[in-house]
Amino acid sequence: MKKPVKIAIFGALGRMGRIITKEIYKNLNFNITVAIVKKNDSRIGKDIGKILGIGKTNVLIDCNLEKKMDFFDILIDFSNTSSTLHNLFLCKKYKKKMIIGTTGFNKLEIQEIKKSSKEIAIVFSANFSIGINLILNMLEKITKTLISTSDIEIIEYHHNKKIDAPSGTALMLGKKITDTMNWKLEDYSIYERNGKIGERPSKKIGFSTIRGGDIIGEHTIMFASLGERVEITHKATNRTLFVNGVIKALLWIKKKDIGYFNMEDVLKI
């Protein structure tokens, strides 16, 4: 039997980090060997398993990723843009693979991730849900069929702690539509509406953002035309669904040495 792949979790006690750690701990293909949290966290030095209620794991919580680089093969990072970019530098330096689920990167930062993938393997996605990625695959055909007669709106809902807007998933959906039409997303998007805005322009994608409570994530793509409206909605009711995608991404990337991949690659859609 092959040895399990060694996994590091950055933000191991965050919303996603907790669930990822618990679910991957159950999977015999992987061993969680590194759990990283913010500096000054009172739980540093404690066993991650005891903190999460899954029993003793002998993995002690730490805040210094660089001193742990020899103890893992793949880093999972769902943190924030500045932390992820720092971790990207470390992974490139030490030739470690990455699963990136962080959102909110600007164009230059995304270019840096793509550039780094020439030296290490990276799976980067704003959403690891299998359902969302199936919708992405459907969007190309739907867009080509309805674009000439429809106004397109993307509405996204998230919890009140989310710091970026529109969500990375909403932008990913919008980009799929604009890529299908050979448009640039930034040239065909409406992000703000206030006051006397006049009639809705055609060939534009409107983005609406809702933040409240503990909503995990909901996205609707609407194609509205005269006499009918086509809506595609995805609702996340449990964060475990994202972990299923992460595990598929881990199984994919462990066979890769270099390259930039997304969930459509992983799922071979």
Backbone bond lengths (Angstrom), bond angles and torsions (degrees), N, CA, C in turn:
res aa  C-N    CA-C-N  psi(-1)  N-CA   C-N-CA  omega(-1)  CA-C   N-CA-C  phi
1 M - - - 1.455 - - 1.529 110.00 -
2 K 1.334 116.54 134.43 1.451 120.58 -179.97 1.518 110.99 -68.09
3 K 1.326 115.36 149.43 1.455 119.79 177.83 1.526 109.79 -68.03
4 P 1.326 117.90 141.69 1.473 120.28 177.56 1.523 110.96 -62.32
5 V 1.323 115.88 147.11 1.466 121.87 176.90 1.525 108.46 -73.25
6 K 1.318 116.29 136.02 1.464 121.25 -177.80 1.536 110.32 -86.95
7 I 1.337 114.95 128.42 1.464 121.63 -172.31 1.529 111.08 -118.25
8 A 1.342 115.10 136.78 1.474 121.59 171.02 1.523 108.08 -110.10
9 I 1.326 115.81 138.12 1.467 121.88 177.33 1.523 108.19 -113.57
10 F 1.321 116.58 117.33 1.462 120.11 175.13 1.530 107.95 -93.72
11 G 1.339 116.12 125.16 1.460 120.35 -173.01 1.524 109.90 81.45
12 A 1.318 115.24 43.29 1.469 121.02 -172.09 1.522 113.58 -65.05
13 L 1.324 118.18 -17.16 1.464 120.50 179.89 1.529 112.17 -111.80
14 G 1.328 116.68 13.90 1.460 120.88 175.03 1.518 111.07 -81.89
15 R 1.339 116.66 -177.49 1.470 120.87 -178.30 1.520 112.28 -54.83
16 M 1.332 115.76 -52.84 1.455 120.07 -179.66 1.518 111.48 -79.61
17 G 1.315 116.81 -36.86 1.454 120.85 -177.06 1.515 113.56 -57.51
18 R 1.314 116.74 -41.55 1.473 120.76 179.61 1.523 111.14 -60.95
19 I 1.319 115.94 -47.39 1.468 120.07 -176.28 1.522 110.60 -70.25
20 I 1.333 116.87 -41.73 1.460 120.47 177.90 1.526 110.43 -59.53
21 T 1.331 116.11 -45.60 1.464 120.59 -179.08 1.526 111.08 -60.59
22 K 1.321 116.61 -46.72 1.461 120.17 -179.09 1.524 112.47 -62.73
23 E 1.326 116.72 -44.90 1.462 120.76 -175.29 1.530 111.56 -72.24
24 I 1.331 117.30 -40.98 1.461 119.73 -179.13 1.529 110.56 -70.14
25 Y 1.326 116.44 -30.29 1.464 120.40 177.82 1.534 111.12 -59.41
26 K 1.338 116.28 -29.97 1.469 121.06 -179.42 1.527 112.63 -78.87
27 N 1.338 117.30 -16.75 1.458 122.03 -171.35 1.534 110.60 -90.10
28 L 1.324 116.43 122.07 1.463 121.35 -175.58 1.519 113.29 -70.55
29 N 1.338 117.41 -12.73 1.464 120.26 178.90 1.524 112.79 -76.76
30 F 1.344 116.26 -14.92 1.455 120.45 -172.75 1.524 111.96 -133.87
31 N 1.318 115.14 152.37 1.466 122.84 170.97 1.517 108.62 -123.77
32 I 1.314 118.10 124.09 1.461 120.38 172.58 1.523 107.08 -79.51
33 T 1.313 116.22 117.76 1.463 121.20 -176.24 1.523 112.91 -115.55
34 V 1.354 116.90 -15.74 1.468 120.97 -178.51 1.521 109.05 -138.62
35 A 1.333 116.03 131.55 1.469 122.13 176.93 1.521 108.23 -129.29
36 I 1.336 116.62 114.19 1.465 121.70 -174.42 1.530 110.45 -111.04
37 V 1.353 115.68 136.75 1.463 122.18 176.87 1.527 108.62 -130.28
38 K 1.328 116.18 179.49 1.461 121.22 178.75 1.523 111.12 -67.75
39 K 1.329 114.93 154.88 1.461 120.19 174.74 1.526 109.75 -61.29
40 N 1.302 116.21 150.37 1.463 123.94 177.24 1.527 113.46 71.16
41 D 1.330 118.25 8.70 1.462 120.55 174.58 1.530 107.99 -68.59
42 S 1.306 116.71 130.09 1.467 121.20 -175.73 1.527 112.85 -66.27
43 R 1.330 117.48 -13.19 1.468 120.28 -177.45 1.524 113.34 -94.00
44 I 1.326 118.02 1.36 1.464 121.94 177.10 1.532 108.92 -58.69
45 G 1.332 115.38 133.48 1.459 120.63 -179.26 1.519 114.23 94.64
46 K 1.337 116.16 -10.86 1.460 120.09 -179.94 1.528 110.10 -93.51
47 D 1.322 116.16 158.42 1.462 121.54 -179.89 1.528 109.29 -71.30
48 I 1.341 116.47 124.62 1.459 120.97 -177.44 1.534 111.47 -59.62
49 G 1.326 116.89 -36.09 1.461 120.48 -179.52 1.507 112.75 -64.33
50 K 1.320 116.90 -40.39 1.465 120.54 179.59 1.523 110.71 -67.70
51 I 1.326 116.63 -37.23 1.464 120.54 178.67 1.533 110.39 -65.40
52 L 1.335 116.81 -37.56 1.464 121.05 -176.69 1.522 113.19 -91.75
53 G 1.322 116.48 -2.01 1.460 119.34 176.97 1.512 114.87 76.88
54 I 1.335 117.03 25.67 1.467 119.89 179.30 1.523 111.64 -111.61
55 G 1.314 117.57 9.62 1.457 121.44 178.79 1.519 112.79 93.92
56 K 1.300 115.71 173.19 1.460 121.67 -177.11 1.521 110.46 -67.48
57 T 1.345 117.34 130.02 1.468 122.34 179.97 1.529 112.33 -116.31
58 N 1.319 117.19 -13.60 1.467 123.47 -174.41 1.528 112.13 66.19
59 V 1.323 116.53 17.42 1.468 121.45 173.48 1.514 107.65 -104.98
60 L 1.314 115.96 111.14 1.460 120.51 -176.80 1.531 109.99 -89.60
61 I 1.306 116.15 134.91 1.463 122.34 -179.90 1.525 109.99 -64.81
62 D 1.318 116.13 135.93 1.462 121.88 -178.48 1.517 109.09 -134.46
63 C 1.340 116.42 170.43 1.468 120.80 177.51 1.517 111.96 -124.08
64 N 1.326 116.50 0.92 1.466 120.70 -176.84 1.525 109.63 -116.97
65 L 1.334 116.29 99.78 1.455 120.21 -177.37 1.523 111.81 -66.88
66 E 1.324 117.33 -40.11 1.462 119.49 -172.91 1.529 112.61 -60.25
67 K 1.314 117.40 -36.04 1.464 118.39 -178.83 1.539 111.97 -75.71
68 K 1.342 116.52 -4.04 1.459 121.15 179.80 1.524 112.83 -110.12
69 M 1.320 117.37 9.55 1.462 120.60 -172.51 1.528 113.57 -63.42
70 D 1.334 117.61 -24.72 1.466 120.57 -179.37 1.524 112.50 -83.02
71 F 1.322 117.54 -1.73 1.458 120.46 -171.99 1.531 114.30 -107.51
72 F 1.339 117.81 7.62 1.463 118.74 179.90 1.524 110.93 -148.69
73 D 1.345 114.92 163.91 1.462 122.11 178.51 1.533 111.84 -106.13
74 I 1.339 116.21 -37.25 1.463 121.44 -175.83 1.524 109.27 -132.41
75 L 1.333 115.65 134.34 1.462 121.28 176.00 1.524 109.79 -102.79
76 I 1.338 116.26 131.96 1.456 122.06 173.14 1.518 108.09 -105.23
77 D 1.333 117.09 124.84 1.464 121.72 -173.96 1.530 110.28 -133.97
78 F 1.337 115.94 113.09 1.466 123.07 174.50 1.532 107.83 -122.74
79 S 1.316 118.55 46.67 1.464 120.84 -170.83 1.526 112.65 -99.08
80 N 1.312 117.55 -108.53 1.466 122.73 178.85 1.521 108.43 -137.51
81 T 1.322 116.25 165.13 1.467 119.67 -170.76 1.532 113.24 -59.91
82 S 1.326 117.89 -43.70 1.469 119.29 -176.92 1.526 111.24 -67.06
83 S 1.322 116.92 -42.56 1.470 120.05 179.01 1.520 110.97 -65.61
84 T 1.331 116.28 -43.34 1.463 119.92 -178.76 1.516 111.32 -63.23
85 L 1.330 117.84 -40.92 1.463 120.33 179.61 1.527 111.20 -66.21
86 H 1.333 117.07 -36.92 1.469 120.05 175.02 1.528 110.47 -64.20
87 N 1.331 115.84 -43.35 1.466 120.39 179.54 1.531 111.14 -66.71
88 L 1.323 116.12 -32.88 1.468 120.90 176.26 1.528 110.02 -60.92
89 F 1.330 115.90 -43.37 1.466 120.87 177.83 1.530 110.58 -59.44
90 L 1.328 116.20 -44.33 1.467 120.28 -179.40 1.527 111.50 -65.99
91 C 1.332 116.21 -43.31 1.467 119.75 -178.70 1.521 111.34 -65.45
92 K 1.317 115.69 -36.47 1.470 119.57 176.83 1.537 110.08 -66.79
93 K 1.297 115.82 -41.88 1.470 121.40 -179.52 1.525 111.65 -62.87
94 Y 1.335 115.81 -41.53 1.470 120.61 -175.64 1.536 112.90 -101.92
95 K 1.347 116.56 7.41 1.471 122.38 176.89 1.536 112.41 58.27
96 K 1.318 115.69 53.57 1.457 122.48 176.33 1.529 109.84 -110.77
97 K 1.301 117.40 144.29 1.462 122.23 179.63 1.524 109.94 -80.55
98 M 1.347 116.11 158.67 1.464 120.13 -176.97 1.523 112.05 -135.71
99 I 1.329 114.49 141.57 1.461 123.02 165.20 1.523 105.48 -110.99
100 I 1.327 117.84 116.85 1.469 121.68 -176.24 1.522 110.01 -113.57
101 G 1.330 116.32 121.10 1.456 121.76 175.92 1.516 112.26 -117.75
102 T 1.325 116.73 5.72 1.459 122.24 178.04 1.525 110.45 -65.80
103 T 1.334 117.29 143.12 1.466 121.41 177.01 1.531 110.02 -120.05
104 G 1.338 116.03 167.65 1.459 120.91 176.83 1.513 114.21 100.70
105 F 1.341 118.31 7.01 1.463 120.60 178.66 1.530 110.98 -69.86
106 N 1.333 116.13 146.56 1.457 119.42 171.89 1.534 109.25 -88.87
107 K 1.324 116.50 178.59 1.466 120.80 -174.33 1.530 112.25 -61.78
108 L 1.322 117.23 -41.40 1.455 120.38 -179.26 1.524 111.19 -65.86
109 E 1.326 116.16 -37.38 1.463 120.02 -179.99 1.532 111.21 -68.89
110 I 1.319 116.30 -38.07 1.463 119.69 176.58 1.522 110.25 -65.25
111 Q 1.335 116.24 -37.99 1.463 120.02 176.60 1.522 110.91 -61.57
112 E 1.340 116.04 -36.48 1.462 120.28 179.32 1.534 110.72 -66.67
113 I 1.331 116.34 -38.85 1.467 120.16 176.80 1.527 109.90 -63.04
114 K 1.329 116.19 -45.96 1.471 120.20 179.79 1.532 111.15 -62.79
115 K 1.324 116.03 -39.79 1.464 120.07 178.48 1.524 110.84 -62.52
116 S 1.329 116.14 -40.89 1.472 120.91 -179.40 1.521 111.79 -65.84
117 S 1.336 116.48 -26.86 1.472 120.29 -178.45 1.527 112.37 -69.49
118 K 1.317 117.51 -6.57 1.460 120.25 173.87 1.525 111.03 -78.43
119 E 1.351 115.36 -11.85 1.466 120.46 -179.34 1.527 112.79 -115.71
120 I 1.350 117.06 -26.24 1.457 121.00 178.57 1.535 108.83 -138.52
121 A 1.314 116.22 163.19 1.469 120.57 177.49 1.522 109.57 -86.36
122 I 1.339 116.33 134.40 1.470 122.05 -178.33 1.526 109.28 -136.34
123 V 1.332 116.61 130.94 1.463 121.08 165.28 1.521 106.10 -107.26
124 F 1.323 116.16 118.07 1.462 122.01 -176.16 1.521 108.80 -123.54
125 S 1.308 116.78 121.67 1.464 120.68 178.61 1.512 110.11 -148.98
126 A 1.323 115.79 141.76 1.466 120.34 175.15 1.519 110.97 -75.47
127 N 1.332 117.37 -15.08 1.459 120.41 -179.02 1.524 108.95 -153.51
128 F 1.333 116.45 123.41 1.453 121.79 -178.29 1.528 112.36 -96.15
129 S 1.327 116.51 8.41 1.458 120.47 176.53 1.519 110.63 -67.44
130 I 1.325 116.29 132.48 1.458 120.44 177.57 1.531 109.58 -65.28
131 G 1.340 117.13 -38.63 1.464 121.20 179.85 1.510 113.06 -61.46
132 I 1.336 116.98 -45.41 1.472 120.66 179.00 1.521 110.50 -60.74
133 N 1.314 116.72 -39.66 1.454 119.57 -177.75 1.531 112.02 -73.01
134 L 1.320 117.55 -27.39 1.459 120.51 171.80 1.535 110.32 -68.32
135 I 1.344 115.80 -39.02 1.465 120.19 176.59 1.523 110.44 -62.52
136 L 1.319 117.23 -41.54 1.462 121.06 177.22 1.525 110.71 -55.86
137 N 1.313 114.97 -41.70 1.457 119.74 -179.93 1.529 111.80 -66.18
138 M 1.345 117.12 -34.96 1.462 121.79 179.52 1.524 112.12 -72.93
139 L 1.329 115.99 -29.41 1.461 120.47 -170.63 1.522 114.17 -61.01
140 E 1.312 116.63 -33.08 1.468 118.79 -177.69 1.536 110.80 -60.05
141 K 1.331 116.48 -49.03 1.468 120.19 -179.49 1.526 111.47 -66.27
142 I 1.337 116.22 -42.95 1.466 120.13 -179.26 1.524 110.71 -63.37
143 T 1.321 116.27 -42.66 1.468 120.68 179.74 1.520 111.12 -61.10
144 K 1.309 117.21 -48.81 1.461 120.45 -178.77 1.532 111.53 -59.99
145 T 1.336 116.20 -32.53 1.465 120.32 -177.37 1.524 112.32 -79.82
146 L 1.343 117.55 -37.65 1.460 120.81 -169.45 1.523 115.47 -108.19
147 I 1.321 117.97 -10.51 1.462 120.34 -171.83 1.528 113.22 -59.17
148 S 1.317 118.47 -35.35 1.467 120.75 -173.99 1.524 112.96 -72.84
149 T 1.339 117.22 -19.51 1.470 120.12 -176.11 1.525 113.57 -118.99
150 S 1.325 118.12 0.55 1.467 120.01 -170.23 1.527 113.94 -122.02
151 D 1.329 114.30 149.05 1.461 121.86 164.95 1.523 106.32 -91.91
152 I 1.328 116.70 137.16 1.467 120.32 -175.73 1.526 110.00 -111.36
153 E 1.317 115.49 128.58 1.458 122.39 177.05 1.528 109.07 -127.91
154 I 1.324 116.26 139.56 1.465 121.86 174.11 1.524 107.96 -120.42
155 I 1.322 115.97 119.70 1.464 121.77 -178.44 1.519 108.35 -113.80
156 E 1.325 115.93 127.30 1.468 118.86 179.58 1.520 111.29 -127.24
157 Y 1.341 115.03 144.64 1.466 123.62 -178.24 1.529 108.48 -124.47
158 H 1.329 116.88 133.12 1.468 120.80 174.71 1.531 110.53 -146.46
159 H 1.319 115.22 170.20 1.469 123.05 -179.98 1.530 111.25 -65.39
160 N 1.321 114.81 165.70 1.465 119.66 -173.76 1.529 114.23 -78.39
161 K 1.319 117.87 1.48 1.470 120.79 178.44 1.530 112.27 -99.62
162 K 1.313 116.96 -7.14 1.476 120.02 -177.83 1.522 109.62 -68.73
163 I 1.329 117.17 133.47 1.473 119.88 -170.40 1.525 113.92 -101.15
164 D 1.349 118.97 -13.19 1.464 119.38 -179.01 1.521 110.67 -114.52
165 A 1.327 115.97 149.75 1.463 121.62 178.92 1.529 108.76 -152.54
166 P 1.331 118.64 142.63 1.460 125.33 -10.42 1.535 110.49 -60.92
167 S 1.307 116.17 166.32 1.455 120.23 -179.47 1.524 110.55 -63.21
168 G 1.322 115.64 156.93 1.455 120.16 176.84 1.518 111.76 -59.47
169 T 1.329 115.71 -34.66 1.465 119.77 179.30 1.529 110.86 -67.62
170 A 1.341 117.08 -43.04 1.463 120.67 178.37 1.522 110.53 -59.64
171 L 1.319 116.74 -43.25 1.464 120.55 178.81 1.529 111.04 -66.88
172 M 1.331 116.05 -36.37 1.458 120.36 177.69 1.525 110.65 -63.60
173 L 1.329 116.76 -41.50 1.467 121.30 177.16 1.533 110.55 -64.82
174 G 1.342 115.76 -43.83 1.456 119.63 178.22 1.515 112.26 -62.31
175 K 1.321 115.71 -40.57 1.475 119.47 -179.16 1.527 111.06 -66.72
176 K 1.329 116.59 -34.32 1.464 119.15 177.60 1.529 109.82 -61.54
177 I 1.333 115.71 -40.46 1.467 120.33 179.37 1.526 110.77 -66.76
178 T 1.325 117.24 -47.74 1.467 119.90 -177.77 1.531 111.92 -69.26
179 D 1.328 117.31 -35.34 1.468 119.73 176.42 1.527 110.71 -62.88
180 T 1.336 115.34 -37.88 1.468 120.12 178.43 1.523 110.80 -60.09
181 M 1.341 115.64 -35.44 1.461 121.06 -177.64 1.531 113.22 -95.32
182 N 1.331 116.03 4.62 1.474 120.99 -176.41 1.524 111.47 59.00
183 W 1.345 115.44 37.89 1.456 122.23 175.48 1.534 109.20 -104.20
184 K 1.331 115.55 162.85 1.460 120.61 169.78 1.524 108.45 -95.09
185 L 1.308 117.08 127.88 1.463 121.28 -175.68 1.523 111.90 -53.39
186 E 1.337 117.24 -43.37 1.462 120.25 -175.42 1.528 112.73 -66.52
187 D 1.328 116.60 -22.32 1.460 120.20 -179.38 1.527 113.17 -87.23
188 Y 1.317 117.22 -14.45 1.459 121.05 -173.96 1.525 112.78 -123.71
189 S 1.332 116.90 24.18 1.463 121.05 -176.71 1.523 111.85 -117.68
190 I 1.326 115.36 145.11 1.465 122.63 172.54 1.527 107.26 -119.41
191 Y 1.332 116.69 118.41 1.460 120.68 -177.22 1.524 113.09 -107.45
192 E 1.331 117.46 -19.59 1.467 120.42 -176.68 1.523 110.10 -134.30
193 R 1.331 115.04 140.97 1.467 121.59 173.96 1.525 107.23 -139.62
194 N 1.316 115.92 125.73 1.450 119.88 -179.53 1.527 108.96 -160.77
195 G 1.324 116.92 136.44 1.460 120.44 178.15 1.516 112.28 78.15
196 K 1.330 116.26 -154.77 1.458 121.73 -179.31 1.536 109.34 -81.40
197 I 1.306 114.89 94.58 1.461 119.55 -172.98 1.528 113.13 -93.45
198 G 1.352 116.90 -8.74 1.461 119.65 179.77 1.517 111.80 77.11
199 E 1.319 115.49 -173.64 1.453 119.96 -179.72 1.525 111.30 -66.58
200 R 1.322 113.25 151.76 1.459 118.59 179.90 1.533 109.50 -69.54
201 P 1.343 117.87 126.38 1.467 119.33 177.90 1.524 110.59 -71.70
202 S 1.305 116.99 150.36 1.463 121.02 176.45 1.530 109.39 -81.36
203 K 1.312 115.54 167.92 1.467 122.57 178.61 1.533 111.99 53.98
204 K 1.320 114.82 42.02 1.462 120.99 175.28 1.524 109.19 -132.58
205 I 1.310 116.37 148.64 1.467 121.66 174.92 1.516 107.51 -107.01
206 G 1.328 116.74 120.19 1.457 121.25 177.23 1.527 110.61 -91.31
207 F 1.319 116.14 134.61 1.465 121.36 178.79 1.523 109.21 -112.03
208 S 1.320 116.90 130.59 1.466 122.24 175.79 1.524 109.06 -121.68
209 T 1.325 116.03 134.82 1.465 122.11 -175.77 1.517 110.42 -119.01
210 I 1.313 115.84 129.78 1.463 122.08 176.89 1.521 108.16 -123.86
211 R 1.327 116.83 131.07 1.460 122.62 178.74 1.527 108.91 -127.28
212 G 1.334 115.89 128.26 1.452 117.87 178.63 1.513 113.45 -177.97
213 G 1.321 115.64 145.07 1.458 121.35 172.97 1.510 113.65 55.18
214 D 1.329 114.91 -137.48 1.459 120.28 -176.08 1.529 112.44 -115.59
215 I 1.346 116.36 29.79 1.463 120.59 -178.98 1.528 109.37 -58.82
216 I 1.313 117.29 122.99 1.464 121.21 -178.61 1.520 110.55 -70.96
217 G 1.314 116.80 -45.94 1.463 119.99 178.65 1.511 111.52 166.72
218 E 1.328 115.60 130.79 1.459 120.94 176.31 1.528 108.24 -143.46
219 H 1.327 116.01 135.09 1.461 121.16 -179.07 1.519 110.36 -134.63
220 T 1.320 115.72 133.51 1.460 121.40 175.73 1.520 109.41 -126.87
221 I 1.330 116.35 129.94 1.464 121.96 171.96 1.520 106.83 -106.72
222 M 1.325 116.33 121.57 1.467 121.48 -176.71 1.527 110.55 -113.99
223 F 1.324 115.45 128.47 1.463 122.27 171.62 1.530 106.22 -110.52
224 A 1.329 116.96 103.33 1.466 121.59 -174.35 1.529 110.40 -106.59
225 S 1.337 115.79 120.55 1.466 120.73 178.11 1.520 109.14 -130.05
226 L 1.312 117.86 179.23 1.462 120.76 -179.72 1.527 110.15 -66.96
227 G 1.313 116.70 121.30 1.459 121.44 175.37 1.507 116.18 88.07
228 E 1.336 118.77 -11.16 1.465 118.86 177.80 1.526 110.88 -158.38
229 R 1.309 113.76 160.34 1.460 120.88 -179.48 1.528 107.94 -141.33
230 V 1.312 116.40 124.89 1.463 121.26 176.89 1.522 107.89 -104.57
231 E 1.331 116.23 124.97 1.458 121.03 -179.94 1.529 109.97 -125.68
232 I 1.314 115.11 134.99 1.467 121.40 174.40 1.521 106.67 -118.55
233 T 1.328 116.37 121.87 1.466 120.81 -175.76 1.519 111.28 -124.42
234 H 1.314 114.95 137.16 1.464 121.40 173.14 1.520 108.29 -123.29
235 K 1.336 116.94 128.62 1.459 121.76 178.81 1.525 109.69 -121.16
236 A 1.306 115.53 125.29 1.466 120.58 174.62 1.517 108.04 -93.64
237 T 1.313 117.03 119.85 1.469 121.17 -178.57 1.522 112.08 -107.73
238 N 1.332 116.59 -7.49 1.454 120.92 179.87 1.523 107.89 -156.16
239 R 1.325 117.47 132.47 1.467 120.41 -176.60 1.528 112.77 -68.57
240 T 1.318 117.11 -13.22 1.462 119.54 178.18 1.521 111.38 -59.73
241 L 1.324 117.69 -28.91 1.468 120.46 -179.49 1.519 111.25 -60.27
242 F 1.347 116.88 -32.87 1.457 119.86 178.47 1.527 110.92 -70.06
243 V 1.326 116.17 -33.91 1.464 120.37 -178.95 1.522 110.93 -66.25
244 N 1.336 117.03 -34.41 1.462 119.82 176.71 1.523 110.44 -57.80
245 G 1.338 115.43 -39.98 1.466 119.96 176.81 1.515 112.00 -69.17
246 V 1.330 116.64 -39.49 1.467 120.96 178.66 1.525 110.59 -60.73
247 I 1.329 117.01 -42.82 1.468 120.43 179.68 1.529 110.51 -63.29
248 K 1.326 116.98 -41.41 1.466 119.61 176.00 1.527 110.69 -61.81
249 A 1.352 115.76 -38.55 1.469 120.08 178.98 1.526 110.83 -66.42
250 L 1.324 117.42 -38.35 1.467 121.02 178.18 1.528 110.92 -63.73
251 L 1.326 116.42 -44.20 1.466 120.50 179.08 1.528 111.05 -63.13
252 W 1.340 115.76 -33.19 1.469 121.54 178.44 1.519 111.14 -71.09
253 I 1.332 116.07 -51.31 1.463 119.99 -169.86 1.521 112.87 -74.27
254 K 1.323 117.89 -21.86 1.463 118.72 -179.12 1.527 111.70 -64.78
255 K 1.342 116.34 -18.23 1.462 121.17 179.10 1.534 112.29 -94.65
256 K 1.321 116.79 -0.93 1.466 121.30 -176.32 1.523 110.59 -109.76
257 D 1.315 116.07 145.52 1.464 121.08 176.70 1.521 111.51 -99.98
258 I 1.324 116.40 -42.97 1.457 121.37 177.91 1.527 108.16 -139.30
259 G 1.334 115.83 165.07 1.454 119.70 173.88 1.514 113.48 129.21
260 Y 1.326 114.57 155.64 1.472 122.89 -179.73 1.525 107.39 -109.71
261 F 1.328 116.77 118.35 1.453 121.95 -175.18 1.523 111.29 -129.42
262 N 1.332 115.44 154.33 1.460 119.96 172.12 1.524 108.75 -123.68
263 M 1.339 117.39 -174.61 1.455 119.90 -176.04 1.517 113.03 -71.21
264 E 1.314 117.30 -24.14 1.461 118.56 174.67 1.528 110.16 -65.54
265 D 1.338 117.04 -36.01 1.461 120.64 174.64 1.531 110.31 -65.66
266 V 1.325 115.15 -46.30 1.462 120.56 -177.42 1.530 111.45 -60.51
267 L 1.321 115.85 -43.72 1.459 120.56 -177.27 1.526 112.66 -84.55
268 K 1.354 116.10 -6.23 1.462 122.10 -179.84 1.529 112.02 54.16
269 I 1.344 114.25 43.98 1.478 119.65 -179.77 1.525 109.43 -75.10
